[in-house]
Amino acid sequence: MQPPPPSPSPRRRATTRALLRLLFLVALSLAALLAFVTSTPSSSFTPARRALQLVPPRRHRQPLTTLRAVRRDEDRPTSPVAPRAVGQGQHDSDLSDLDAVLLPDWEVLVLLRPDDDDSLPSGNATCAFPGGATSPARLLGRMPASGRQAYTCAMPRPERRHSRPFRAPRLVVATLLSSAVDEEDAAPAAAAARSLTPEMMRWSGRLVYDSAALDGEDGVLVFAKGVNPRQGVNRDAADIRCIYYRRSTAAIGNGDRDVVASLPATTSAQQVFRCPPPPSTATAASPAEAQQLRVTLAVAGEDPIPSVATYTPPPPQDAETAQTTASKKKLTCACTMVRDVAKFLREWVVYHAAVGVDRFYLYDNGSGDDLEGQVCQLSAEGFHVSTHAWPWPKTQEAGFSYAAAAHRDSCEWMAFVDVDEFIFSPDWAGSSEPTKSMLRSVVTTFEPDVGQVMLGCKDFGPSGHTKHPKEGVTQGYTCRRRAEERHKSLVRLDSIAPSLMNSVHHFELRPEFKWEQSRDARVNHYKYQAWDEFKVKFRHRVSTYVADWTDRVNHGSKDRTPGLGFEAIEPAGWPHKFCEVEDTLLRDVTRRWFGVGFTKKLAHRTVGRTTHSSS
C-alpha cells in the first residue's frame, strides 16, 4: 500500500492562486479590447429606443398618445445658455435645435436650424466634441428640403473611446480669414457641449432623416431608413403613423403636449413615406416655433423612430406664381447623384445640353473635389446646372424620389443618368452639328400614355488605357461589351406613381401610363474605365439595395464586375478587358461637334447662348 501523495506546500498554493488571478485579468482585458475593436459606427448594438427616448416602452399594442423628452432629466440644461464667443472673431451656433448623425467610417454630419444658420458665414468651421477633441468641419451646403445648413467632420479617435451614447459636437464657425480654429480656442465650447448638446443619432439603426413639404395636396414626404429594409417588401401604409412634435425646452416633461398631430401615412415604399400635413394651427405660431416642428414615424405596436427631420410648411403660392412656374417648365431635364466627379462634369453637361437637356440637377453625396467651381463655371457660360446637398449614405433611390417630386413643376421629362452615361442615337452620327430636337424626338414620338422610355446600356471598357484619357471618356473609350445588361430611363414626371418607388433604373408608374423601349436611342455607359478611376468605386456605392464592393456577398450578381473580387486590386489584363466590339460612333460625333477633347470654345458659347436659359 503506497503512502498518499504529499499535499502542496502553502507557498505553492499561493503561487497557483496568483497565477489564476493573472489569467483571469488577462482574459478580462482581452474581452474589453475585443469589444472596443468591434464597436464601429456601422454596427447596430445600440437600440433605437436608446438613441431617442420618445415614448416609454409598451407591452401591448395601443395608439400612440404621448411623445416624451428627447433627453433624460440629468442631461437637460436648467436654463437657456446664450451662444458665446469662442476665440476672437468667432461665434458658436445655437444648440437648442442642433442635430448630429454618426455616419459610417466615424464621419459626423451636423445639421443646424434653418433660422440659426442664416447668420453663419460660409467660412471655416470646427467640430468641438464634448471630450475636448476637435476636428475641421466642411460645409456641404443647404439641405434641399429643410433648408438646414449641413457640415461634416471626422470624429477624433479619443472621442470614440468615450462611453456611449455619443453626444453631438458643438459647431464653431470662424468669421476671420484664418484657415483654422485652434484647439485651444475651441476647448471652452467643447466643455460646454458636454451638457448642452443632444445625443448623436446613429446611421446604423432606424432613423427618420429628412422630410419635404410639397405644394398643393401632395402632402409631406418623410424619408426613413430601417422601416422597409428589404427590396420589394414594403410595410402597409395603414400600419405607419406620421407624428409631428416639438423638441423644445419648454415642452419637455409636459407629456402629450409635445405631440402636435399623429396622422396615418398614405404611402409606404422603400425609404419614402407620404404623410398628410399637420393641422394649420400647428404652424400658426411664430416663425421660430414653426421651424422647431419635427416629424417622425411610428410602426403599429412600436415606439416612434429616432428622427432628425424637421417640418417647414411650403411657402404660399398664388395663381400668378403658379402660372409663371408653369410657363417656365422645360421639356427635358437630367438628374444624377454625384460624388467627386468634377473633372468629368463639363463633358457630360456640354454634350447633353447640345442634344436637348435644358436643366441639370446634381444631388451631391459629399463631394470633396472642386464640384462647386465647375458648376459655377458652367453656369457662367449659360448652362443651367444646380447642386443640392444629399449627404445620406446609400440613399440614391430616396434621392431620386425626392427629385421626381420636387422638380415635377419645372420639367416634363427627366433623364436619370449618371455622369459616366451619355444618351446617344446612331441616327445622329451623320449630323454635322447637334440640335436640341435630337433628345426631344426620343420622347415626342411616343403616344401620350407613355410615361417612361427605356434606354438600353452599352458598357464600355478601359480600351487599352492605364490612366484617364485626356480627350475625355466619349473620345477615349471606344471598345465595349456586346450584350446589353442594364437600362436607364427618360421619365415623364407627372406619370410617376404616388409611392415614388424606383430602382434607380426606372420608376413605378400610375396605372394609366405605360413604358416603352426606345428602338433608336441608347446609353453609352463608360463603366469600366482606367483602373485608377474605376477603383474609386470601392469607397462606397450609393444605391440602397446594392451591396458595396467590399461586402463579400452576391459574387455572381450583375451588380458585380466580372473577374473582380472584393478588394481594390487590379486584375491582370484590366486595360484590355470588356472589349468585344470596337465602337467609335460617339467618339467621331463628339470630335466633329466639339473638337478633340471638347476644345471648341465656339461650340460651348453657341450651345450656352442658344439652348439655355437661367430660368
MIBAGU-818837 format. One line per 4 residues: number of its first residue (from 1); for each residue x, y, z of C-alpha. Coordinates in nm, 3 decimals, padded with zeros to 5 digits. Example, Ala and Ser with C-alpha at 12.3 -4.5 7.8 and 13.67 -1.06 7.14 Angstrom:
// MIBAGU-818837
1	01.230 -00.450 00.780  01.367 -00.106 00.714 $
// end
This chain:
// MIBAGU-818837
1	00.000 00.000 00.000  00.156 00.326 -00.116  00.156 00.630 00.111  -00.070 00.925 -00.001 $
5	00.099 01.193 -00.212  00.229 01.485 -00.015  -00.003 01.789 -00.006  00.122 02.101 -00.184 $
9	00.308 02.344 00.030  00.142 02.675 00.126  00.390 02.857 -00.095  00.291 02.652 -00.399 $
13	-00.080 02.707 -00.329  -00.025 03.082 -00.309  00.165 03.078 -00.638  -00.116 02.884 -00.808 $
17	-00.380 03.131 -00.686  -00.175 03.427 -00.807  -00.134 03.266 -01.148  -00.512 03.203 -01.177 $
21	-00.583 03.567 -01.084  -00.339 03.685 -01.352  -00.500 03.464 -01.617  -00.845 03.595 -01.518 $
25	-00.730 03.959 -01.553  -00.573 03.887 -01.892  -00.899 03.730 -02.012  -01.098 04.034 -01.898 $
29	-00.856 04.268 -02.075  -00.880 04.072 -02.400  -01.259 04.074 -02.382  -01.265 04.451 -02.329 $
33	-01.022 04.505 -02.618  -01.232 04.286 -02.848  -01.549 04.480 -02.756  -01.378 04.813 -02.836 $
37	-01.234 04.695 -03.168  -01.567 04.560 -03.288  -01.757 04.873 -03.180  -01.785 05.076 -03.503 $
41	-02.046 05.316 -03.634  -02.169 05.051 -03.877  -02.259 04.805 -03.604  -02.609 04.804 -03.459 $
45	-02.556 04.728 -03.093  -02.734 05.045 -02.978  -03.114 05.002 -02.972  -03.318 05.268 -03.144 $
49	-03.504 05.346 -02.824  -03.175 05.430 -02.652  -03.084 05.667 -02.938  -03.402 05.869 -02.892 $
53	-03.627 05.814 -02.588  -03.951 05.935 -02.742  -04.206 05.725 -02.557  -04.184 05.470 -02.275 $
57	-04.177 05.103 -02.383  -04.521 04.947 -02.428  -04.605 04.583 -02.370  -04.935 04.589 -02.559 $
61	-05.044 04.733 -02.890  -05.209 05.065 -02.826  -05.248 05.402 -03.001  -04.962 05.648 -02.962 $
65	-05.073 05.942 -02.749  -04.758 06.089 -02.597  -04.413 06.192 -02.704  -04.163 06.211 -02.420 $
69	-03.848 06.416 -02.390  -03.552 06.352 -02.612  -03.302 06.394 -02.329  -03.300 06.247 -01.981 $
73	-03.355 06.485 -01.690  -02.992 06.480 -01.587  -02.890 06.582 -01.943  -03.130 06.876 -01.966 $
77	-02.999 07.227 -01.903  -03.184 07.410 -01.628  -03.184 07.735 -01.820  -03.112 07.852 -02.173 $
81	-02.745 07.923 -02.241  -02.675 08.204 -02.482  -02.415 08.150 -02.754  -02.079 08.294 -02.658 $
85	-01.763 08.380 -02.850  -01.505 08.105 -02.888  -01.184 08.279 -02.981  -01.151 08.619 -03.141 $
89	-01.386 08.687 -03.426  -01.582 08.365 -03.394  -01.922 08.259 -03.271  -02.082 07.926 -03.199 $
93	-02.419 07.801 -03.316  -02.731 07.779 -03.103  -02.766 07.426 -02.970  -03.140 07.433 -02.899 $
97	-03.218 07.250 -03.223  -02.885 07.120 -03.346  -02.875 06.762 -03.475  -02.583 06.530 -03.541 $
101	-02.571 06.187 -03.703  -02.282 05.943 -03.676  -02.231 05.808 -04.027  -02.013 05.512 -04.132 $
105	-01.633 05.547 -04.101  -01.671 05.777 -03.798  -01.799 06.068 -04.007  -02.027 06.312 -03.823 $
109	-02.300 06.509 -04.000  -02.407 06.828 -03.821  -02.738 06.994 -03.912  -02.833 07.345 -03.799 $
113	-03.172 07.506 -03.762  -03.283 07.692 -04.077  -03.327 08.017 -03.886  -02.999 07.974 -03.699 $
117	-02.773 07.931 -03.997  -02.876 08.246 -04.187  -02.625 08.448 -03.988  -02.341 08.199 -04.022 $
121	-02.068 08.280 -04.273  -01.961 08.023 -04.528  -01.605 08.014 -04.395  -01.413 07.762 -04.193 $
125	-01.565 07.573 -03.905  -01.460 07.329 -03.635  -01.644 07.049 -03.457  -01.575 07.079 -03.082 $
129	-01.656 06.745 -02.918  -01.765 06.704 -02.554  -01.444 06.520 -02.462  -01.229 06.817 -02.564 $
133	-01.107 06.696 -02.906  -01.174 06.896 -03.223  -01.171 06.832 -03.597  -01.219 07.056 -03.905 $
137	-01.577 07.084 -04.030  -01.655 07.111 -04.402  -01.963 07.294 -04.527  -02.180 07.075 -04.750 $
141	-02.446 07.336 -04.824  -02.818 07.359 -04.758  -03.037 07.052 -04.749  -03.281 07.081 -05.042 $
145	-03.598 07.000 -04.846  -03.547 07.152 -04.500  -03.308 07.433 -04.589  -03.083 07.334 -04.298 $
149	-02.712 07.406 -04.332  -02.509 07.085 -04.323  -02.150 07.036 -04.210  -01.940 06.720 -04.187 $
153	-01.639 06.640 -03.972  -01.443 06.335 -03.861  -01.489 06.204 -03.507  -01.143 06.212 -03.342 $
157	-01.007 05.884 -03.210  -01.006 05.998 -02.844  -01.380 06.071 -02.867  -01.453 05.720 -02.994 $
161	-01.328 05.572 -02.667  -01.583 05.759 -02.456  -01.875 05.569 -02.313  -02.193 05.551 -02.516 $
165	-02.415 05.722 -02.606  -02.200 05.970 -02.801  -02.304 06.333 -02.778  -02.318 06.579 -03.066 $
169	-02.026 06.818 -03.118  -02.060 07.192 -03.091  -02.003 07.377 -03.418  -01.760 07.668 -03.403 $
173	-01.759 07.888 -03.713  -01.470 08.121 -03.797  -01.550 08.465 -03.934  -01.192 08.587 -03.982 $
177	-00.960 08.498 -04.267  -00.783 08.241 -04.053  -00.763 07.897 -04.209  -00.845 07.703 -03.893 $
181	-00.970 07.726 -03.537  -00.713 07.643 -03.273  -00.797 07.358 -03.037  -00.714 07.593 -02.750 $
185	-00.980 07.837 -02.872  -01.239 07.561 -02.922  -01.182 07.393 -02.583  -01.436 07.610 -02.393 $
189	-01.703 07.519 -02.648  -01.620 07.152 -02.611  -01.653 07.176 -02.234  -01.994 07.342 -02.265 $
193	-02.105 07.078 -02.515  -02.073 06.804 -02.252  -02.402 06.912 -02.103  -02.565 07.116 -02.379 $
197	-02.557 06.905 -02.693  -02.814 06.632 -02.763  -02.728 06.270 -02.812  -02.581 06.185 -03.150 $
201	-02.803 05.969 -03.371  -02.657 05.659 -03.537  -02.699 05.594 -03.906  -02.656 05.222 -03.841 $
205	-03.006 05.186 -03.694  -03.353 05.310 -03.777  -03.366 05.682 -03.845  -03.605 05.938 -03.992 $
209	-03.351 06.158 -04.167  -03.540 06.418 -04.370  -03.880 06.545 -04.480  -04.014 06.765 -04.759 $
213	-04.343 06.956 -04.762  -04.486 06.961 -05.113  -04.719 07.213 -05.269  -05.091 07.159 -05.306 $
217	-05.243 06.831 -05.195  -04.926 06.624 -05.237  -04.864 06.621 -04.861  -04.530 06.565 -04.690 $
221	-04.256 06.324 -04.792  -04.081 06.164 -04.495  -03.754 05.978 -04.551  -03.668 05.697 -04.309 $
225	-03.428 05.403 -04.311  -03.496 05.071 -04.141  -03.874 05.062 -04.185  -03.865 04.880 -04.520 $
229	-03.519 04.721 -04.507  -03.570 04.465 -04.786  -03.605 04.550 -05.153  -03.957 04.484 -05.280 $
233	-04.100 04.425 -04.931  -04.284 04.733 -04.801  -04.498 04.774 -04.491  -04.860 04.866 -04.539 $
237	-04.904 05.242 -04.506  -05.201 05.175 -04.274  -04.954 05.038 -04.016  -04.750 05.359 -04.006 $
241	-04.834 05.686 -03.836  -04.678 06.025 -03.905  -04.608 06.210 -03.581  -04.550 06.586 -03.569 $
245	-04.398 06.712 -03.246  -04.187 06.984 -03.092  -03.848 06.930 -02.933  -03.813 07.237 -02.714 $
249	-03.702 07.302 -02.358  -04.040 07.446 -02.263  -04.227 07.137 -02.378  -04.002 06.877 -02.222 $
253	-04.179 06.691 -01.946  -04.526 06.813 -02.039  -04.646 06.475 -02.167  -04.876 06.474 -02.466 $
257	-04.839 06.849 -02.522  -04.517 06.766 -02.714  -04.725 06.596 -02.983  -04.890 06.826 -03.238 $
261	-05.052 06.560 -03.456  -05.050 06.185 -03.517  -05.180 06.100 -03.865  -05.186 05.784 -04.079 $
265	-04.936 05.760 -04.365  -05.080 05.738 -04.716  -04.794 05.558 -04.897  -04.501 05.340 -04.788 $
269	-04.228 05.235 -05.033  -03.856 05.182 -04.977  -03.733 05.477 -04.764  -04.008 05.718 -04.871 $
273	-04.337 05.773 -04.688  -04.608 06.018 -04.784  -04.790 06.183 -04.494  -05.073 06.436 -04.457 $
277	-04.952 06.779 -04.344  -05.011 06.878 -03.981  -05.310 07.098 -03.897  -05.269 07.461 -03.991 $
281	-05.290 07.554 -03.622  -04.960 07.371 -03.568  -04.776 07.612 -03.795  -04.963 07.927 -03.699 $
285	-04.717 08.012 -03.422  -04.419 08.241 -03.461  -04.170 08.151 -03.734  -03.911 08.039 -03.477 $
289	-04.157 07.798 -03.315  -04.285 07.675 -03.650  -03.935 07.580 -03.758  -03.895 07.372 -03.445 $
293	-04.177 07.144 -03.556  -04.040 06.795 -03.618  -04.170 06.478 -03.776  -04.111 06.109 -03.719 $
297	-04.279 05.777 -03.795  -04.416 05.502 -03.572  -04.492 05.149 -03.685  -04.800 04.997 -03.521 $
301	-04.716 04.849 -03.185  -04.367 05.000 -03.177  -04.203 05.311 -03.037  -04.153 05.611 -03.268 $
305	-03.835 05.606 -03.471  -03.543 05.838 -03.381  -03.559 06.146 -03.601  -03.356 06.446 -03.714 $
309	-03.624 06.556 -03.962  -03.787 06.897 -03.928  -04.108 07.020 -04.087  -04.145 07.358 -04.251 $
313	-04.466 07.437 -04.444  -04.426 07.522 -04.812  -04.439 07.891 -04.900  -04.782 08.012 -05.013 $
317	-04.828 08.019 -05.389  -05.086 08.237 -05.560  -05.234 08.182 -05.905  -04.993 08.425 -06.071 $
321	-04.690 08.247 -05.925  -04.824 07.908 -06.032  -04.883 08.038 -06.386  -04.530 08.180 -06.403 $
325	-04.385 07.849 -06.285  -04.583 07.657 -06.547  -04.467 07.888 -06.824  -04.103 07.820 -06.735 $
329	-04.145 07.444 -06.737  -03.885 07.272 -06.957  -03.935 06.966 -07.172  -03.626 06.766 -07.075 $
333	-03.402 06.775 -06.769  -03.134 06.545 -06.629  -03.082 06.433 -06.270  -02.799 06.238 -06.112 $
337	-02.631 06.170 -05.776  -02.263 06.260 -05.770  -01.952 06.240 -05.557  -01.614 06.374 -05.669 $
341	-01.698 06.393 -06.040  -01.577 06.749 -06.107  -01.330 06.651 -06.378  -01.600 06.457 -06.569 $
345	-01.881 06.709 -06.536  -01.808 06.952 -06.820  -01.807 06.685 -07.092  -02.136 06.539 -06.964 $
349	-02.314 06.876 -06.938  -02.187 07.022 -07.266  -02.283 06.711 -07.461  -02.631 06.662 -07.315 $
353	-02.712 07.033 -07.334  -02.631 07.023 -07.704  -02.870 06.736 -07.777  -03.163 06.873 -07.575 $
357	-03.128 06.874 -07.194  -03.247 07.210 -07.056  -03.161 07.177 -06.686  -02.924 06.965 -06.479 $
361	-02.988 06.871 -06.116  -02.689 06.731 -05.926  -02.753 06.568 -05.588  -02.417 06.591 -05.413 $
365	-02.338 06.291 -05.192  -02.047 06.456 -05.008  -01.803 06.566 -05.280  -01.463 06.686 -05.165 $
369	-01.332 06.799 -05.504  -01.393 07.120 -05.699  -01.752 07.037 -05.795  -01.876 07.381 -05.689 $
373	-01.610 07.552 -05.901  -01.705 07.351 -06.208  -02.074 07.425 -06.158  -02.005 07.797 -06.121 $
377	-01.800 07.799 -06.441  -02.069 07.615 -06.637  -02.339 07.846 -06.501  -02.134 08.149 -06.606 $
381	-02.128 08.008 -06.960  -02.508 07.985 -06.969  -02.571 07.624 -06.868  -02.847 07.567 -06.613 $
385	-02.675 07.344 -06.353  -02.774 07.333 -05.986  -02.640 07.130 -05.693  -02.836 07.001 -05.395 $
389	-02.674 06.859 -05.082  -02.772 06.497 -05.021  -02.517 06.358 -04.768  -02.708 06.045 -04.664 $
393	-02.512 05.724 -04.744  -02.664 05.466 -04.979  -02.991 05.651 -05.038  -02.987 05.703 -05.414 $
397	-03.341 05.571 -05.461  -03.475 05.811 -05.195  -03.283 06.100 -05.350  -03.435 06.027 -05.690 $
401	-03.781 06.002 -05.532  -03.735 06.349 -05.384  -03.606 06.487 -05.714  -03.903 06.344 -05.906 $
405	-04.145 06.517 -05.669  -03.952 06.841 -05.622  -03.891 06.913 -05.992  -04.226 06.800 -06.132 $
409	-04.336 07.157 -06.190  -04.005 07.252 -06.354  -03.957 06.965 -06.600  -04.186 06.746 -06.809 $
413	-03.934 06.464 -06.869  -03.636 06.373 -06.654  -03.336 06.165 -06.764  -03.196 05.977 -06.463 $
417	-02.844 05.904 -06.588  -02.501 05.908 -06.421  -02.211 06.132 -06.518  -02.040 05.838 -06.694 $
421	-02.354 05.773 -06.905  -02.429 05.950 -07.235  -02.761 05.926 -07.423  -02.689 05.868 -07.792 $
425	-02.860 05.754 -08.109  -02.667 05.611 -08.405  -02.907 05.814 -08.621  -02.721 06.127 -08.504 $
429	-02.389 06.003 -08.644  -02.435 06.181 -08.976  -02.526 06.521 -08.827  -02.275 06.799 -08.876 $
433	-02.384 06.968 -08.552  -02.604 06.886 -08.252  -02.960 07.013 -08.224  -03.198 07.040 -07.932 $
437	-03.456 06.836 -08.121  -03.242 06.522 -08.101  -03.339 06.426 -07.747  -03.688 06.569 -07.788 $
441	-03.754 06.330 -08.072  -03.681 06.037 -07.842  -03.981 06.119 -07.620  -04.222 06.304 -07.850 $
445	-04.254 06.015 -08.096  -04.445 05.807 -07.839  -04.817 05.816 -07.759  -04.939 06.042 -07.473 $
449	-04.994 05.745 -07.242  -04.624 05.652 -07.246  -04.478 05.769 -06.917  -04.133 05.609 -06.935 $
453	-03.888 05.543 -07.218  -03.628 05.272 -07.153  -03.278 05.313 -07.298  -03.052 05.008 -07.322 $
457	-02.696 05.046 -07.190  -02.380 04.967 -07.386  -02.097 04.910 -07.134  -01.755 05.035 -07.245 $
461	-01.423 04.902 -07.114  -01.079 05.060 -07.046  -00.998 05.035 -07.420  -00.627 04.992 -07.354 $
465	-00.596 05.296 -07.123  -00.398 05.281 -06.799  -00.499 05.634 -06.692  -00.780 05.878 -06.761 $
469	-00.774 05.976 -07.131  -00.701 06.345 -07.183  -00.961 06.374 -07.458  -01.241 06.263 -07.223 $
473	-01.446 05.948 -07.181  -01.654 05.965 -07.501  -01.345 06.007 -07.718  -01.105 05.794 -07.514 $
477	-01.301 05.475 -07.450  -01.407 05.310 -07.776  -01.430 04.936 -07.706  -01.733 04.782 -07.535 $
481	-01.912 04.463 -07.443  -02.158 04.319 -07.695  -02.456 04.243 -07.470  -02.690 04.491 -07.301 $
485	-02.740 04.405 -06.934  -02.896 04.721 -06.789  -03.114 05.012 -06.890  -03.176 05.372 -06.787 $
489	-03.491 05.578 -06.832  -03.641 05.901 -06.950  -03.938 05.951 -06.717  -04.240 06.175 -06.755 $
493	-04.260 06.316 -06.403  -04.638 06.350 -06.379  -04.677 05.980 -06.466  -04.487 05.853 -06.162 $
497	-04.691 05.665 -05.901  -04.761 05.844 -05.567  -04.527 05.600 -05.390  -04.233 05.737 -05.595 $
501	-04.085 05.386 -05.586  -03.788 05.333 -05.817  -03.493 05.104 -05.875  -03.263 05.389 -05.993 $
505	-03.305 05.247 -06.346  -03.681 05.307 -06.368  -03.986 05.426 -06.171  -04.321 05.272 -06.088 $
509	-04.591 05.447 -06.294  -04.954 05.533 -06.238  -05.196 05.270 -06.378  -05.300 05.485 -06.673 $
513	-04.942 05.508 -06.805  -04.710 05.251 -06.964  -04.343 05.229 -07.059  -04.182 05.166 -07.397 $
517	-03.834 05.063 -07.509  -03.661 05.305 -07.745  -03.553 05.143 -08.070  -03.332 05.435 -08.172 $
521	-03.160 05.577 -07.864  -02.929 05.407 -07.615  -02.694 05.492 -07.330  -02.318 05.471 -07.376 $
525	-02.209 05.370 -07.026  -01.837 05.426 -06.967  -01.848 05.185 -06.680  -01.510 05.010 -06.676 $
529	-01.261 05.294 -06.702  -00.885 05.301 -06.644  -00.807 05.129 -06.314  -00.713 05.444 -06.122 $
533	-01.061 05.579 -06.194  -01.253 05.255 -06.150  -01.100 05.165 -05.812  -01.252 05.480 -05.660 $
537	-01.585 05.296 -05.673  -01.463 05.071 -05.392  -01.512 05.359 -05.148  -01.887 05.304 -05.144 $
541	-02.194 05.261 -05.362  -02.490 05.495 -05.343  -02.777 05.256 -05.413  -02.965 05.138 -05.104 $
545	-03.014 04.778 -05.209  -02.683 04.708 -05.386  -02.402 04.560 -05.177  -02.081 04.761 -05.150 $
549	-01.786 04.631 -05.348  -01.609 04.511 -05.033  -01.913 04.323 -04.897  -01.849 03.953 -04.952 $
553	-02.196 03.877 -05.086  -02.364 03.832 -05.425  -02.042 03.740 -05.602  -02.222 03.639 -05.924 $
557	-02.460 03.936 -05.934  -02.483 04.162 -06.238  -02.408 04.446 -05.998  -02.059 04.298 -05.965 $
561	-01.775 04.330 -06.214  -01.680 04.000 -06.383  -01.340 03.878 -06.268  -01.315 04.130 -05.984 $
565	-01.301 04.025 -05.620  -01.395 04.213 -05.303  -01.080 04.424 -05.279  -00.946 04.713 -05.486 $
569	-00.675 04.502 -05.650  -00.626 04.547 -06.023  -00.696 04.222 -06.210  -00.440 04.104 -06.461 $
573	-00.500 04.248 -06.805  -00.751 04.509 -06.685  -00.675 04.765 -06.965  -00.790 04.516 -07.228 $
577	-01.094 04.366 -07.053  -01.458 04.411 -07.161  -01.356 04.472 -07.522  -01.573 04.276 -07.766 $
581	-01.693 04.545 -08.010  -01.496 04.841 -08.140  -01.749 05.128 -08.130  -01.624 05.472 -08.236 $
585	-01.959 05.627 -08.329  -01.986 05.870 -08.036  -01.614 05.945 -08.045  -01.636 06.057 -08.407 $
589	-01.955 06.257 -08.346  -01.817 06.450 -08.048  -01.490 06.523 -08.228  -01.690 06.675 -08.514 $
593	-01.924 06.871 -08.286  -01.690 06.982 -08.008  -01.335 06.917 -08.129  -01.081 06.677 -07.983 $
597	-01.116 06.686 -07.606  -01.420 06.918 -07.625  -01.190 07.213 -07.701  -01.408 07.405 -07.946 $
601	-01.481 07.721 -07.749  -01.723 07.840 -08.015  -01.936 07.527 -07.965  -01.950 07.591 -07.590 $
605	-02.063 07.952 -07.636  -02.312 07.865 -07.906  -02.477 07.591 -07.704  -02.487 07.808 -07.393 $
609	-02.640 08.103 -07.578  -02.895 07.932 -07.799  -03.020 07.637 -07.598  -03.012 07.751 -07.237 $
613	-03.167 07.999 -07.005  -03.126 08.063 -06.636  -03.497 08.034 -06.572 $
// end
